[in-house]
Amino acid sequence: MQRRKRLWRVIAKALGPKEGTNEKEADVIALVRIIVLFSYMTTNAFIVAGVIRQWPNGGEQCLQQKGVESRHLKF
């Protein structure tokens, strides 16, 4: 139990300065910060996955739709 509490304090301090009027409120604020951080990380993971999924042919297909021949461009 002591180890878990210590780990929680380290994570909470890593997220920023302690906010709130008491310990319980500070813990809730730290939990909200963690949720926001994970939502950002999840969103970024989906964006990167989409870019990687379309990377090999995505640029070439886009150019073909615009009428540009890819042999004139270096990829």
Secondary structure, DSSP 8 states (H G I E B T S, - for coil): -HHHHHHHHHHHHHTSS--SSSHHHHHHHHHHHHHHHHHHHHHHHHHHHHHHHHHHHHHHHHHHHTT--GGGS--
